[in-house]
Amino acid sequence: MGKERGSRVPGRDNQGRKQEVEGKREMGLEELAFLMARGGWPGSLDLSPVAALDTAIDYYEGVVKADMQRVDGVRRSPDRVRALLRAYARSVGTQATLARIAAEVNGGEPHTLTRATVVDYVDALRKNALDFVNKTG
């Protein structure tokens, strides 16, 4: 993948102070998907695409399999954590409530994952610095 950084141009911040502003750069859908999957970990920016994706996957699996239990000693199902993260990812940019995310995780099966359990999982994710902003209700 190419270098995703654009050019820097002079600009101003929201208080009128001078600063350089990152310019735009055209990219295709494949490159955009890669950048989203890789994330912005500083240590991954200069890795090969495969190594950068492996780093993101290793982090994700570490959170799912170990960190979710390590934060407070409560055992949580890695499969449910994955399902919750998938449902949350699909709801980014929407007004989805935690109850709606729980329903999506359950796939129509009632009481598989309650709203209270989702709140518990989200709290554990927050403790792992994966904050679910504006996900209430």
ChimeraX attribute file (.defattr): number of C-alpha atoms within 10 A of each C-alpha:
attribute: neighborCount
match mode: 1-to-1
recipient: residues
	/A:1	11
	/A:2	7
	/A:3	9
	/A:4	14
	/A:5	10
	/A:6	12
	/A:7	11
	/A:8	12
	/A:9	10
	/A:10	10
	/A:11	12
	/A:12	11
	/A:13	10
	/A:14	6
	/A:15	6
	/A:16	8
	/A:17	8
	/A:18	11
	/A:19	12
	/A:20	12
	/A:21	14
	/A:22	13
	/A:23	11
	/A:24	11
	/A:25	10
	/A:26	8
	/A:27	11
	/A:28	7
	/A:29	8
	/A:30	9
	/A:31	15
	/A:32	14
	/A:33	11
	/A:34	14
	/A:35	17
	/A:36	9
	/A:37	13
	/A:38	20
	/A:39	15
	/A:40	12
	/A:41	11
	/A:42	8
	/A:43	9
	/A:44	17
	/A:45	15
	/A:46	11
	/A:47	12
	/A:48	11
	/A:49	16
	/A:50	9
	/A:51	13
	/A:52	22
	/A:53	18
	/A:54	14
	/A:55	18
	/A:56	17
	/A:57	14
	/A:58	12
	/A:59	12
	/A:60	15
	/A:61	14
	/A:62	12
	/A:63	20
	/A:64	20
	/A:65	17
	/A:66	14
	/A:67	18
	/A:68	25
	/A:69	16
	/A:70	14
	/A:71	14
	/A:72	10
	/A:73	9
	/A:74	12
	/A:75	11
	/A:76	17
	/A:77	14
	/A:78	16
	/A:79	11
	/A:80	17
	/A:81	20
	/A:82	17
	/A:83	18
	/A:84	22
	/A:85	19
	/A:86	14
	/A:87	20
	/A:88	23
	/A:89	11
	/A:90	13
	/A:91	16
	/A:92	12
	/A:93	8
	/A:94	10
	/A:95	12
	/A:96	17
	/A:97	16
	/A:98	24
	/A:99	18
	/A:100	16
	/A:101	25
	/A:102	25
	/A:103	20
	/A:104	19
	/A:105	23
	/A:106	18
	/A:107	12
	/A:108	10
	/A:109	10
	/A:110	10
	/A:111	10
	/A:112	14
	/A:113	19
	/A:114	17
	/A:115	18
	/A:116	12
	/A:117	14
	/A:118	20
	/A:119	17
	/A:120	14
	/A:121	20
	/A:122	22
	/A:123	17
	/A:124	22
	/A:125	20
	/A:126	15
	/A:127	15
	/A:128	14
	/A:129	9
	/A:130	12
	/A:131	13
	/A:132	14
	/A:133	8
	/A:134	11
	/A:135	18
	/A:136	11
	/A:137	11
